[in-house]
Each structure stands twice: as structure tokens, then as C-alpha cells.
Amino acid sequence: MTATSNRDAELIRLGHEHDKLVQKLEVETARLRPLWDEHRRRMDGWRAANPFKTGDDIKAYDRLWDEVGLNDAYKDGDPDEITDAMDPICRKILAIPTMTLAGLLVKARVAKYHASEFWDEPHDTADLAHLHMRELCDAVIDMAARTTA
């Protein structure tokens, strides 16, 4: 770490904490994805067989959730707990003033992660505010990569 990045040492440390939680969330998501997909497939089948809204929707949802093994799978790890752990870290990152490009990079990477849906929109039809966010985050990330290369 350089002398200038020491001024953003806490931001950089928090950025590493955030990165670890992102990796943990990706592992949990990959583990649970097949069960979520199977649950969705079965719910779609149930809804096709029961096209009228009734109070049975929630019962079917819960029953199928258990049948595909999601209750047991969540005992081994709950993605919501990981995203809950991200919240205070993100709030600290937002609150700390940025002093260096390294600190700004942390903020840009965290912003890009939590607004990732902005990058899903086609450029020519994207909301202007989303385009500005995309351009700013990508510019900071690109600049940091060129500076450290």
C-alpha cells in the first residue's frame, strides 16, 4: 500500500471485507440456484393447474419450498444473512470521505455491484441517470487499472 492510499486505508479495508462477502454470496447463490429453479418450475406448474388466485398460493409456495429441500438448504447458509452483513459495511464506505484514487475505486466497485442492474440495460434505451452511473463507475475502475498497471 502506498503512502497516498494509507489515507484511505479504512476504505480499502472495508472494500476487502465487502469483496469477501460478495464471494461468499456468489458461492451460496450457486449452491441454492438449482433448488430455486426447481421451486420456480414447480410453482409455475402449480399456478398453471390453479389459475385463479386463492389463499392456497402461499401454502403451495411453502409446501414446494420444503419439498425441493430449500428449508434444509438454508440451514447451511442464508444469502439474506450475507446481504444483511454487507449493509453496515456499505454504509461505512458511503460515509467515509475519499482521499485517493484507491479509495474512489472502492466506492466505484461497491456502487457498481449494488447497482448492477443498470449495466443490464441496452445503452441506447437506458435511463440517463443509469448511464451516468455506469459511465462514472466504469471510468473510475478503468482509470485505477491504468494507474496501477
Backbone hydrogen bonds in HBPLUS format (Angstrom, degrees):
<---DONOR---> <-ACCEPTOR-->    atom                        ^
c    i                          cat <-CA-CA->   ^        H-A-AA   ^      H-
h    n   atom  resd res      DA  || num        DHA   H-A  angle D-A-AA Bond
n    s   type  num  typ     dist DA aas  dist angle  dist       angle   num
A0006-ASN N   A0002-THR O   3.09 MM   4  6.38 129.0  2.36 142.2 155.8     1
A0006-ASN N   A0003-ALA O   3.22 MM   3  5.18 137.6  2.41  93.6 105.4     2
A0007-ARG N   A0004-THR O   3.24 MM   3  5.77 149.9  2.33 108.0 115.2     3
A0008-ASP N   A0005-SER O   2.91 MM   3  5.21 147.6  2.01 106.2 116.4     4
A0009-ALA N   A0006-ASN O   3.12 MM   3  4.67 160.0  2.17 105.9 103.8     5
A0012-ILE N   A0008-ASP O   2.90 MM   4  6.16 164.4  1.92 162.1 167.0     6
A0013-ARG N   A0009-ALA O   2.87 MM   4  6.07 157.8  1.92 148.1 154.4     7
A0014-LEU N   A0010-GLU O   2.91 MM   4  6.11 162.8  1.94 149.6 154.2     8
A0015-GLY N   A0011-LEU O   2.80 MM   4  6.04 149.7  1.90 146.7 156.2     9
A0016-HIS N   A0012-ILE O   3.01 MM   4  6.34 150.0  2.11 147.2 154.0    10
A0017-GLU N   A0013-ARG O   3.03 MM   4  6.40 154.2  2.10 146.8 154.2    11
A0018-HIS N   A0014-LEU O   2.85 MM   4  6.13 160.1  1.89 151.9 157.1    12
A0019-ASP N   A0015-GLY O   2.89 MM   4  6.14 158.3  1.94 146.2 152.2    13
A0020-LYS N   A0016-HIS O   3.00 MM   4  6.26 155.1  2.06 148.8 154.5    14
A0021-LEU N   A0017-GLU O   3.10 MM   4  6.43 154.8  2.16 148.2 154.9    15
A0022-VAL N   A0018-HIS O   2.88 MM   4  6.19 152.9  1.95 152.9 161.4    16
A0023-GLN N   A0019-ASP O   2.97 MM   4  6.25 160.8  2.01 150.3 154.7    17
A0024-LYS N   A0020-LYS O   2.97 MM   4  6.21 157.5  2.02 144.8 151.3    18
A0025-LEU N   A0021-LEU O   2.82 MM   4  6.02 156.0  1.88 148.4 154.9    19
A0026-GLU N   A0022-VAL O   2.90 MM   4  6.17 153.3  1.97 149.6 156.9    20
A0027-VAL N   A0023-GLN O   3.06 MM   4  6.36 153.3  2.14 147.9 154.4    21
A0028-GLU N   A0024-LYS O   3.02 MM   4  6.31 163.8  2.05 150.5 154.7    22
A0029-THR N   A0025-LEU O   2.80 MM   4  5.95 159.5  1.85 150.9 157.2    23
A0030-ALA N   A0026-GLU O   2.97 MM   4  6.09 159.9  2.01 143.9 149.1    24
A0031-ARG N   A0027-VAL O   2.98 MM   4  6.20 151.8  2.06 145.9 154.0    25
A0032-LEU N   A0028-GLU O   2.93 MM   4  6.13 154.0  2.00 149.6 156.0    26
A0033-ARG N   A0029-THR O   2.78 MM   4  5.68 139.9  1.94 149.5 159.4    27
A0035-LEU N   A0032-LEU O   2.95 MM   3  5.38 120.4  2.31 112.9 128.0    28
A0036-TRP N   A0032-LEU O   2.92 MM   4  6.18 161.3  1.95 159.0 165.2    29
A0037-ASP N   A0033-ARG O   2.86 MM   4  6.03 164.6  1.88 159.8 163.8    30
A0038-GLU N   A0034-PRO O   2.99 MM   4  6.14 155.8  2.05 140.6 147.2    31
A0039-HIS N   A0035-LEU O   2.88 MM   4  6.06 158.1  1.92 148.5 154.9    32
A0040-ARG N   A0036-TRP O   2.87 MM   4  6.13 161.3  1.91 151.6 156.5    33
A0041-ARG N   A0037-ASP O   2.88 MM   4  6.11 157.8  1.93 147.1 153.5    34
A0042-ARG N   A0038-GLU O   2.94 MM   4  6.17 163.1  1.97 151.2 155.2    35
A0043-MET N   A0039-HIS O   2.84 MM   4  6.07 155.8  1.90 151.0 158.5    36
A0044-ASP N   A0040-ARG O   2.85 MM   4  6.04 157.2  1.90 150.2 156.3    37
A0045-GLY N   A0041-ARG O   3.06 MM   4  6.35 153.3  2.13 143.5 150.7    38
A0046-TRP N   A0042-ARG O   2.86 MM   4  6.13 155.4  1.92 146.9 154.1    39
A0047-ARG N   A0043-MET O   2.80 MM   4  6.03 163.1  1.83 153.9 158.1    40
A0048-ALA N   A0044-ASP O   2.94 MM   4  6.13 149.6  2.04 143.2 151.5    41
A0049-ALA N   A0045-GLY O   3.07 MM   4  6.31 149.5  2.17 144.2 151.8    42
A0050-ASN N   A0046-TRP O   2.87 MM   4  6.01 122.9  2.20 138.3 154.8    43
A0057-ASP N   A0054-THR O   3.47 MM   3  6.17 177.8  2.47 117.0 117.6    44
A0060-ALA N   A0056-ASP O   2.83 MM   4  6.03 162.8  1.86 156.8 161.2    45
A0061-TYR N   A0057-ASP O   2.84 MM   4  6.05 159.7  1.88 149.5 155.8    46
A0062-ASP N   A0058-ILE O   2.94 MM   4  6.13 169.2  1.95 152.9 154.6    47
A0063-ARG N   A0059-LYS O   2.87 MM   4  6.02 161.8  1.90 149.8 155.6    48
A0064-LEU N   A0060-ALA O   2.85 MM   4  5.94 170.1  1.86 155.1 157.8    49
A0065-TRP N   A0061-TYR O   2.87 MM   4  5.98 149.2  1.97 144.4 154.1    50
A0066-ASP N   A0062-ASP O   3.07 MM   4  6.32 155.4  2.13 146.2 151.2    51
A0067-GLU N   A0063-ARG O   2.89 MM   4  6.15 158.2  1.94 147.1 154.2    52
A0068-VAL N   A0064-LEU O   2.99 MM   4  6.12 159.5  2.04 152.7 154.8    53
A0070-LEU N   A0065-TRP O   3.01 MM   5  5.50 145.7  2.13 177.7 166.9    54
A0069-GLY N   A0066-ASP O   3.01 MM   3  5.14 148.6  2.12 103.7 113.6    55
A0073-ALA N   A0069-GLY O   2.95 MM   4  6.09 157.9  2.00 147.3 154.5    56
A0074-TYR N   A0070-LEU O   2.93 MM   4  5.99 153.9  2.00 149.7 154.0    57
A0075-LYS N   A0072-ASP O   3.06 MM   3  5.32 144.6  2.19 103.5 114.1    58
A0076-ASP N   A0073-ALA O   3.09 MM   3  5.56 148.6  2.19 108.9 117.3    59
A0077-GLY N   A0074-TYR O   3.20 MM   3  5.02 156.4  2.26  96.3 103.5    60
A0081-GLU N   A0078-ASP O   2.95 MM   3  5.48 135.8  2.15 113.5 124.7    61
A0082-ILE N   A0079-PRO O   3.05 MM   3  5.13 123.2  2.39  96.7 111.1    62
A0083-THR N   A0079-PRO O   3.00 MM   4  6.40 163.1  2.03 156.6 160.4    63
A0084-ASP N   A0080-ASP O   2.83 MM   4  5.94 148.2  1.93 141.3 150.9    64
A0085-ALA N   A0081-GLU O   3.01 MM   4  6.19 144.2  2.15 134.3 143.2    65
A0085-ALA N   A0082-ILE O   3.07 MM   3  5.03 118.1  2.47  92.8 108.0    66
A0086-MET N   A0082-ILE O   3.04 MM   4  6.38 134.2  2.25 141.2 154.0    67
A0087-ASP N   A0083-THR O   3.33 MM   4  6.57 140.7  2.49 141.9 149.8    68
A0090-CYS N   A0086-MET O   2.85 MM   4  6.06 164.2  1.88 165.8 171.0    69
A0091-ARG N   A0087-ASP O   2.97 MM   4  6.21 159.3  2.01 155.5 161.5    70
A0092-LYS N   A0088-PRO O   3.02 MM   4  6.19 150.5  2.11 141.0 148.3    71
A0093-ILE N   A0089-ILE O   2.93 MM   4  6.22 158.4  1.98 150.4 156.8    72
A0094-LEU N   A0090-CYS O   2.90 MM   4  6.16 156.2  1.95 149.4 155.6    73
A0095-ALA N   A0091-ARG O   3.05 MM   4  6.18 144.2  2.18 137.2 146.7    74
A0095-ALA N   A0092-LYS O   3.09 MM   3  5.02 118.9  2.48  92.1 107.5    75
A0096-ILE N   A0092-LYS O   3.07 MM   4  6.22 141.6  2.22 152.9 160.6    76
A0104-LEU N   A0100-THR O   2.97 MM   4  6.28 156.8  2.03 146.9 154.0    77
A0105-LEU N   A0101-LEU O   2.78 MM   4  5.97 149.3  1.87 147.7 156.1    78
A0106-VAL N   A0102-ALA O   3.24 MM   4  6.54 151.2  2.33 138.8 144.9    79
A0107-LYS N   A0103-GLY O   3.20 MM   4  6.59 162.5  2.23 149.0 152.4    80
A0108-ALA N   A0104-LEU O   2.87 MM   4  6.13 158.4  1.92 152.4 158.8    81
A0109-ARG N   A0105-LEU O   2.88 MM   4  6.04 165.1  1.91 156.3 159.6    82
A0110-VAL N   A0106-VAL O   3.02 MM   4  6.19 163.9  2.05 154.5 158.7    83
A0111-ALA N   A0107-LYS O   2.92 MM   4  6.02 160.8  1.96 146.3 152.4    84
A0112-LYS N   A0108-ALA O   2.87 MM   4  6.01 160.5  1.90 147.7 153.3    85
A0113-TYR N   A0109-ARG O   2.98 MM   4  6.15 154.3  2.05 142.7 149.7    86
A0114-HIS N   A0110-VAL O   3.02 MM   4  6.25 167.0  2.03 154.1 156.7    87
A0115-ALA N   A0111-ALA O   2.93 MM   4  5.98 126.2  2.23 143.8 157.3    88
A0118-PHE N   A0115-ALA O   2.87 MM   3  5.80 163.6  1.89 131.7 136.3    89
A0119-TRP N   A0116-SER O   3.03 MM   3  5.61 148.5  2.13 114.9 122.6    90
A0120-ASP N   A0117-GLU O   3.10 MM   3  5.14 154.0  2.17 101.3 109.5    91
A0125-THR N   A0122-PRO O   3.11 MM   3  5.58 150.4  2.20 113.0 121.7    92
A0126-ALA N   A0122-PRO O   2.92 MM   4  5.75 116.8  2.33 154.6 172.2    93
A0130-HIS N   A0127-ASP O   3.00 MM   3  5.17 118.4  2.40 100.1 115.6    94
A0131-LEU N   A0127-ASP O   2.90 MM   4  6.28 152.8  1.98 153.5 162.2    95
A0132-HIS N   A0128-LEU O   2.98 MM   4  6.28 158.0  2.03 151.3 156.5    96
A0133-MET N   A0129-ALA O   3.06 MM   4  6.30 159.0  2.11 143.7 149.2    97
A0134-ARG N   A0130-HIS O   2.86 MM   4  6.11 163.6  1.88 152.2 156.7    98
A0135-GLU N   A0131-LEU O   2.83 MM   4  6.01 171.2  1.83 156.2 158.6    99
A0136-LEU N   A0132-HIS O   2.90 MM   4  6.00 165.0  1.92 151.6 155.9   100
A0137-CYS N   A0133-MET O   2.97 MM   4  6.09 174.7  1.98 155.6 157.3   101
A0138-ASP N   A0134-ARG O   2.90 MM   4  5.95 168.6  1.92 154.7 158.5   102
A0139-ALA N   A0135-GLU O   2.87 MM   4  5.87 152.6  1.95 142.3 150.3   103
A0140-VAL N   A0136-LEU O   3.02 MM   4  6.23 162.9  2.05 154.3 158.0   104
A0141-ILE N   A0137-CYS O   2.96 MM   4  6.17 167.4  1.98 154.9 158.7   105
A0142-ASP N   A0138-ASP O   2.83 MM   4  5.93 161.9  1.86 148.4 153.8   106
A0143-MET N   A0139-ALA O   2.85 MM   4  5.93 160.4  1.89 146.7 152.7   107
A0144-ALA N   A0140-VAL O   2.92 MM   4  6.08 162.9  1.95 150.8 155.4   108
A0145-ALA N   A0141-ILE O   3.04 MM   4  6.24 153.2  2.11 143.0 150.4   109
A0146-ARG N   A0142-ASP O   2.96 MM   4  6.24 157.8  2.01 151.7 157.2   110
A0147-THR N   A0143-MET O   2.89 MM   4  6.05 152.4  1.97 149.5 157.6   111
A0148-THR N   A0144-ALA O   3.02 MM   4  6.14 151.0  2.11 146.6 152.9   112
A0149-ALA N   A0145-ALA O   3.06 MM   4  5.94 122.1  2.41 136.3 149.4   113
